[in-house]
Amino acid sequence: MSFNKTIQIGSKTIGPDHPTYFIAEIGGNFDGSKEKAKRLIDAAKEAGADCAKFQTFTAETIVSEGGFSKMELHGVHGSWGRTVSEVFKDVEFPMEWHQEIADYCRAVGIDFSTSPYFKEAVDLCADMRVPFIKIGSGEITWLEMLDYTARKGIPVMLATGDATMSEIDEAVRTIEATGNKDLVLMQCITNYPSKIDSANVNVLKTYQSAFDCLTGYSDHSPGHVVALASVVLGARVIEKHFTLNKHDSGPDHPHSMEPDEFRFMVDSIREAERAMGSTRKEVVAEESETVYVQRRCLYAKRDLKKGQILTAEDLDVLRPALGIPPKFRETIIGKTVNKDIPARDPIFWEDL
């Protein structure tokens, strides 16, 4: 089975000949406030996002404090100063809010989606007919969940942080076996923030070749460079964490983009899309004059008299290219001119 090269996401089409689809990953940045969630949605729309995305989990269904207590954490999870369970509990997105928030997104004119982390949340996504389901990197080896999600028949975006190619292949084949042809495979580095030196944007080319599917980038690095490079290499979806203020209290705020940064990223990529243009090489409208001004043609090096036979010493090669192209120099040597041609005037075929 081959995956679809164009996918309908709400009112937007994702594909090689369509604009990049931007996801503002709100995640837990609503800080437990439904009103703040709505303010974030407003800001995401204003910043050029196509989708405001949340995450649906409960602390109980996603983490084991007993398991985490056995680890000496050195990454972002160890920097919170609280237990992992407590932090996850604080950023739960209540299931009973989903429909109201989705309706608000619809009223604003932006897509709503969420990453579901347990089966009832997947069922809710299906019941609400979200335009796509994003599967986070941490779920990539939970093949049962991938199968369950893909069988809903909704487009799937699969993040691949922390994963090897063999794990990604197994995950992709699991989705493929369900008959779901709408897959976007997302390169991702699972660190918060991740390093630009680790971004490996070129992996997108590997995914495109190995899996023949649409690709995207779920980016945790600072700024817009990784996102911009990804689009140049064919990514059709860009996801970035989104906040109103990086200094707000909460696990995701520090590595999120504020509205002005997100807007700059979107504008930069839209400009890059315009610059990338077509694969067809042609003389464009703005070159209609310079095609003559910048090129050369054959000129009379000295005054030429009617009836004179041309020699190499009679010819010069100068700009602009109004007359016979230089490649015909040997062709016209030995020809007779049929009119007087002043020195430094172009020579035309009708002059011979």
C-alpha positions in Angstrom: 0.0 0.0 0.0 1.2 3.5 -0.7 0.3 6.4 1.5 -1.6 9.4 0.1 0.4 12.3 -1.3 -2.4 14.8 -0.5 -4.4 14.7 2.7 -7.5 16.7 3.6 -7.2 18.3 7.0 -10.4 20.3 7.8 -10.6 22.9 5.0 -6.9 22.7 4.2 -5.1 20.3 1.9 -1.7 19.0 2.8 0.6 18.0 0.0 3.6 18.9 -2.2 1.8 21.6 -4.1 0.0 23.1 -1.1 1.0 25.5 1.7 2.6 24.3 4.9 0.2 23.4 7.6 1.1 25.0 11.0 0.2 23.5 14.3 0.4 25.7 17.5 1.0 23.0 20.2 -0.7 24.5 23.2 -0.2 21.4 25.2 -0.4 22.2 28.9 0.2 26.0 28.4 -3.4 26.8 29.2 -2.4 26.4 32.8 -5.6 24.7 33.9 -7.7 27.7 32.7 -10.4 27.3 30.0 -10.3 31.0 29.5 -6.6 31.0 29.0 -7.0 28.2 26.5 -9.3 30.4 24.5 -6.9 33.3 24.6 -4.2 31.0 23.3 -6.5 29.9 20.5 -7.1 33.6 19.6 -3.4 34.3 19.6 -2.6 31.2 17.6 -5.1 32.2 14.9 -3.6 35.7 14.8 -0.1 34.3 14.6 -0.9 32.3 11.4 -1.5 28.9 12.9 -3.8 26.5 11.0 -4.5 24.4 14.2 -4.6 24.9 17.9 -3.6 21.5 19.4 -3.9 20.2 22.9 -2.9 16.9 24.7 -5.5 14.6 26.2 -4.3 12.4 29.1 -4.7 11.9 32.8 -1.7 11.6 35.1 -2.9 8.2 36.2 -3.1 6.9 32.6 0.3 8.2 31.4 2.9 8.0 34.2 3.8 5.8 37.2 5.3 7.7 40.1 6.7 4.4 41.3 8.6 4.0 38.1 9.9 7.6 38.0 11.0 7.3 41.7 13.4 4.6 40.6 15.2 7.0 38.1 17.8 9.7 38.7 16.4 12.3 36.2 18.9 14.6 34.6 16.8 16.1 31.8 13.8 18.4 31.8 11.7 16.0 33.9 14.3 16.3 36.7 14.3 20.2 36.6 10.7 20.7 37.8 11.3 20.4 41.6 8.1 18.4 41.9 7.1 14.8 41.2 6.3 14.0 37.6 2.8 12.9 38.6 2.1 16.3 40.2 3.3 18.2 37.1 1.2 16.0 34.7 -1.8 16.3 37.0 -1.6 20.1 36.7 -1.6 20.1 32.9 -4.5 17.7 32.3 -6.9 18.9 29.6 -10.3 17.8 30.9 -12.3 15.6 28.4 -15.5 17.5 29.3 -13.9 20.7 27.9 -13.1 19.3 24.5 -16.3 20.0 22.7 -16.5 23.6 24.0 -12.9 24.3 23.0 -13.4 22.7 19.6 -16.5 24.8 19.0 -14.5 27.9 20.0 -11.8 27.0 17.5 -14.4 26.6 14.8 -15.9 30.0 15.6 -12.4 31.6 15.5 -11.6 29.9 12.2 -8.8 27.5 13.3 -8.7 23.7 13.4 -8.9 21.9 16.8 -7.0 18.7 17.5 -5.4 16.9 20.4 -2.9 14.1 21.0 -4.8 11.4 22.8 -2.8 9.2 25.3 -5.4 6.6 26.2 -8.0 4.7 24.3 -11.1 6.6 25.6 -9.4 9.8 24.4 -8.9 8.3 21.0 -12.6 7.4 21.0 -13.5 11.0 21.9 -11.3 12.3 19.0 -13.2 9.9 16.6 -16.6 11.0 18.0 -15.7 14.6 17.5 -14.2 13.9 14.0 -11.1 15.9 14.7 -9.3 16.7 11.4 -6.2 14.6 12.4 -4.8 12.8 15.4 -1.2 13.5 16.4 0.6 10.6 18.1 3.4 11.7 20.3 6.9 10.3 20.1 6.6 8.4 23.3 3.8 6.2 21.9 5.8 4.9 18.9 6.5 1.5 20.4 3.0 1.0 21.8 1.9 -0.7 18.6 -1.5 -1.7 20.0 -2.3 2.0 20.5 -1.0 2.9 17.0 -3.3 0.3 15.5 -6.3 1.4 17.6 -5.8 5.0 16.6 -5.2 4.4 12.9 -8.3 2.2 12.6 -10.5 5.3 13.4 -9.9 6.3 9.7 -8.7 9.8 10.7 -5.4 11.2 9.3 -2.5 10.4 11.6 0.6 12.5 12.3 3.3 10.4 13.9 6.2 12.0 15.8 9.5 10.0 15.7 11.6 11.5 18.5 13.8 9.0 20.4 13.2 6.3 17.8 15.4 4.2 15.6 14.7 3.5 12.0 13.7 -0.1 12.8 11.2 1.2 15.4 9.8 3.8 13.0 9.5 1.1 10.3 7.5 -1.1 12.7 5.3 1.7 13.6 4.7 2.8 10.0 3.9 -0.8 9.0 1.5 -1.1 11.9 -0.4 1.9 10.6 -0.2 0.7 7.1 -1.7 -2.6 8.0 -4.9 -0.8 9.2 -5.6 0.5 5.7 -5.2 4.1 6.8 -3.5 5.8 3.9 -3.3 9.3 5.5 0.0 9.5 7.3 2.4 12.4 8.0 5.7 11.2 9.5 7.2 13.9 11.7 10.9 14.2 12.4 11.4 15.2 16.0 14.1 15.5 18.7 12.6 14.7 22.1 14.3 17.2 24.3 12.9 20.5 25.7 14.5 22.5 24.2 16.3 20.4 21.6 19.6 21.5 20.1 19.7 22.9 16.5 22.9 20.7 16.0 20.8 17.6 16.7 17.9 18.6 14.4 18.9 16.3 11.5 16.5 17.9 9.1 18.0 15.7 6.4 16.2 12.7 8.0 13.1 14.0 6.2 14.7 12.9 2.9 15.2 9.4 4.4 11.6 9.2 5.5 10.4 10.4 2.0 12.5 7.7 0.3 11.9 4.8 2.8 8.2 5.3 3.4 7.0 7.3 0.4 4.7 9.4 2.6 4.2 13.0 3.6 6.6 14.4 6.2 6.6 17.1 8.8 8.7 18.4 11.7 7.6 18.6 15.3 10.2 21.0 16.5 11.4 21.8 20.0 14.5 23.8 19.0 14.8 27.6 19.6 13.7 29.9 16.8 12.4 29.2 13.3 15.5 27.9 11.5 14.8 24.1 11.8 11.2 24.7 10.7 12.3 26.7 7.7 14.9 24.2 6.6 12.3 21.4 7.0 9.9 23.1 4.6 12.7 23.5 2.1 13.3 19.8 2.3 9.6 19.0 1.7 8.0 19.0 5.2 4.3 19.9 4.8 3.5 20.2 8.5 5.3 22.2 11.1 4.4 21.9 14.8 5.8 24.2 17.5 4.9 24.7 21.2 2.9 27.9 21.7 2.6 30.2 24.7 1.5 33.7 25.5 4.6 34.2 27.7 7.7 32.0 28.0 8.1 33.1 31.6 4.7 31.7 32.8 4.9 28.9 35.3 4.6 25.4 33.7 6.7 22.7 32.1 6.2 23.7 28.4 6.3 27.5 28.5 10.1 28.0 28.4 10.6 26.1 25.1 7.5 27.5 23.4 7.1 30.2 20.9 5.4 33.4 21.8 2.9 34.9 19.3 5.3 37.3 17.6 7.9 34.5 17.2 5.3 32.2 15.7 4.1 34.9 13.3 7.7 35.5 12.2 8.2 31.8 11.5 5.0 31.6 9.5 5.8 34.7 7.5 9.3 33.5 6.8 8.1 30.1 5.6 5.4 31.6 3.5 8.1 33.8 1.9 10.3 30.7 1.4 7.4 28.9 -0.3 7.0 31.8 -2.7 10.7 31.7 -3.4 10.8 27.9 -4.0 8.2 28.3 -6.8 8.1 25.7 -9.5 10.5 22.9 -10.6 10.0 24.1 -14.2 12.9 26.3 -15.3 11.8 29.2 -17.5 12.4 32.9 -18.2 10.2 34.7 -15.9 8.4 38.0 -16.6 10.9 40.2 -14.7 13.7 38.8 -16.9 12.1 39.9 -20.2 14.5 42.9 -20.5 17.6 41.4 -18.9 17.5 38.5 -21.2 18.7 41.0 -23.8 20.6 43.4 -21.6 22.8 40.8 -19.9 23.6 38.7 -23.0 25.8 39.3 -26.0 25.5 39.1 -29.8 27.7 39.7 -32.8 28.6 43.3 -33.6 30.5 45.1 -36.3 34.0 45.7 -35.0 34.5 48.4 -37.7 32.5 50.0 -40.4 31.2 47.4 -42.8 30.3 48.3 -46.4 27.6 46.8 -48.5 29.0 43.8 -50.5 31.8 43.3 -48.1 32.7 39.6 -47.2 32.9 39.1 -43.4 36.1 38.0 -41.7 36.9 37.2 -38.1 38.5 40.6 -37.7 35.2 42.3 -38.6 33.3 40.8 -35.6 33.0 41.7 -31.9 30.8 40.1 -29.2 29.0 42.7 -27.1 25.9 43.5 -25.1 23.0 43.8 -25.5 21.9 40.7 -27.4 19.9 42.3 -30.2 21.3 40.5 -33.2 22.9 37.2 -34.2 23.9 35.0 -31.1 27.7 34.5 -30.6 27.4 30.7 -31.4 26.9 31.6 -35.1 30.1 33.5 -35.4 31.8 30.8 -37.6 28.6 30.4 -39.6 28.5 34.1 -40.8 32.3 34.4 -41.5 32.5 34.4 -45.3 29.0 35.8 -45.8 28.4 39.0 -47.7 26.7 42.0 -46.0 23.9 43.5 -48.0 24.0 47.0 -46.4 26.3 49.4 -44.7 26.7 48.6 -41.0 28.4 51.2 -38.8 31.0 50.1 -36.3 29.6 48.8 -33.0 26.2 48.2 -34.4 24.6 44.7 -34.0 24.5 42.4 -37.0 21.1 40.8 -37.9 20.4 37.8 -40.2 18.6 40.1 -42.6 21.9 42.1 -43.0 23.5 39.1 -44.8 
